[in-house]
């Protein structure tokens, strides 16, 4: 759990850096546009930053149970059924994010081999896709650890 938390914290800090970079870039672009000199590729870089920010925030948000959920039905279920439900959801989520990480990695390989780059700055986009793949792999690890704690009968992060 310590390694997953450490990796999650690193990704959270990298996401924060992306957010600060997007903010500074947008401010510089607005000021530059005011004086007739907008920044070339600022929209492209902001989109890339948002892409990474979203992916990098997922593992930390999962660890902190920060996702929005509606548990009206879940509250009414008996404890045993809740646990079965939680294990099932965790297993499906783990399998899904393993699949997403794997497919993103394969897609990044294809994009890299094809030499695909961004339109304005000609930045190789496969690096971004590898970043998302890594973040989804860490998210799958976090969910797997939660699944193990559910099987042991303990509640994760409490």
N, C-alpha and C positions, 0 to 999 in steps of 0.2 A: 504494500500500500504506500510505503514511503517513496518508492521510485515513481509510482504513478502520480502521487501528489507533487513530487519534484518536477516531473515532466509537464504536468498540468500547469504548475506555477510558471514555468519557463514560457509555455505557450501563452498564458494569460499576459505575461509581461511583454512578449512579442506583439500580441494583439494591442496592448496599450500603446506600444511604440507606433504601430500602424495607425491607430486612432489619432495620436498626436501629430504624426506626419501628414495625415489627411487634413487635419485642421490647419496646420501651418501652410500646407500647399494651397488649400482653398483660399486662405487669407491673402497669401502672396499673389495668387491669381487674380483675386478681386482688386487688390491694390494696383497690380500691373495693368489690368484692364481699364481701370480708372484713368491711368496715364497713357493709355493707348498701346501697352505692351503686355498682352496676356501671356501666360506661360504655356509654351508648347507641350502638349501631352498631359496637362494637369488633370483633365477629366479621366484620361486613361489610367494614370497613376492612382487617382482617387478610387476608381473602380477596382483596381488590383488590391489596394489597401483594404477596401471593404470586404472583398472576397476572402482575404487572409484573416481579417479581424473576425469575421463570422466563424470561420473554421477553427481558429485558435481559441475562441471563447468557449466552444462546446465542451471540452473535457472538464474545465474548471466549473462551468455552470452545472454539469452533471454531478460533480463531487459535492457542490454546495446545495444541491437540490433546488436550483434556481429556475427550473423550467415551470411554466404555468401548467397547472393541471386542475381538472374538475373532478372531484372525487365524491360526488353526491351518492352514486350507487355504491362505491367502494366503502363508504362509511357504514352502510347498512349491512354489509356482509359479515358473516362470522369470521373469527380470527384465522381459522384454518383455510378458508376459501380466499381470504385476503393474501395469505402467504403463498398459496398456489398461484393466484393471479399475479402477484409481484414476481415470483420466480419465472412464470411464463413470459411476462412482459420483458423481464431482464434478459432471458434467453433469446427471445426474438430480436430484441434491440442489439444484443451482442452479435448475433449472426448477421443482422442487417449491416451494422457498421464495419464488421469484418469484410463483408462483400463490397461495401462502398470503398473502403480503403484499398482493397485488392484491385477493383475496377479502375479507381482513380490512378493507381500506380501503372496499370497497363495502358490507360489512356495517355498518361504523361509520357510513357515510352514511345507511343505512336506519334504524339505531337512533337516530341524531340527528334525522332527519326525523320519526320516530314519537314522539320525546320520551320515550323509555324512560329511566327512572331506577331507582336501587337502591331496595330495599323500605323500609329503615329511614331512611336519611339523605337520600333523594331526590337522590342524586348522579347526574348524567348519565353513564351508563356508556360512551357512545361515545368519550369521551376515552381511556379505558383501551384500547379496541380500536384506536384510532389509534396508541397507543403500541406495541402488539403488532405492528401492521402495519409501523411504522417499524423496529422491532427485526428483524423478519423480512426487511425490505428490506436492512438492513445485513448480516445474515447471508448473504443471497444475494450481496451484493457481496464479502464475504470469500471465499465459496466460488468465485465467479467469478475472483477474483485467484488463488486456489489452482489453479484449472483452467488459467489462462494459464501459470502457472509449471510445471505438469505438461506442458503442450504444448511449452514451451521446453526441457524436459528437466531442469529443476532441481527440487530438492525444496524445497517451501515451508517457511519458518520454520527453516531449518537453516543 
